[in-house]
Amino acid sequence: MPRELDAAPKIEFPCERYLIKVVGDAHPDYQQFVAGVLVKYDPAVTVESFSENPSKNGRFVSLTIWMRIEQEAHLTLLFDELKVNPMVKMVL
């Protein structure tokens, strides 16, 4: 018998605080590109909204942001838009 604790929690949309993490190249245009994609789905997103964590060697930057997501389909769209750019290495 499956245990309910093993099931992933169900996210209800709209979701006021959805955590997005984007890892990419430490490039001057990286943050602006990510913000430009995310602001399409949450107008409150700005470059200043990000928590930034550079990698130890400085090659990569992890950007973390809490944002509003209206629909589950928006997650797929924004993930796809982010991943087409070669600067972006991973979206979580």
Buried (B, 14 or more C-beta within 10 A) or exposed (E): EEEEEEEEEEEEBEBEEBEBEBBBBBBEEBBEBBBEBBBEBBEEBEBEBBEEEEEEEEEBBBBBBBBBBEEEEBBEEBBEBBEEBEBBBEBE
